[in-house]
Amino acid sequence: MYECVALHVSPDLGERIMLSGDRSLLDEVFPETNQAMMDARSGVAWNQQDVHHVIRFPLNGYCKLNSVQVITRLLNAGFKLAASNGGGVEGQQFSEYLFIRKILPG
């Protein structure tokens, strides 16, 4: 089994970084976002699916990390880059990355 984190980066107003994945996993790698991810407001788009996952959490709205620092942190936490893609049109480009980490038995 694997743990997965999806990273979405777009150049909106500097750099917009969004993460999707298990809440506890993101809290482990980015502890400075703990309080924001625990926010139970139902109107927050990234918080609507279920209590265990966040979808497109706006990371750099809560801490001052750039995409290279986010990728480095994921790699240092034992994740590997499994896939990436990008696209868009002028002024609306994006890159997406899928990081995976094997769950150790025990």
Secondary structure, DSSP 8 states (H G I E B T S, - for coil): -EEEEEEEEE-TTS-EEEEEEEHHHHHHH-GGGHHHHT---TT-GGGSSBTTEEEEEEGGGTS---HHHHHHHHHHTT-EEEEEEEE--TT--EEEEEEEEE----
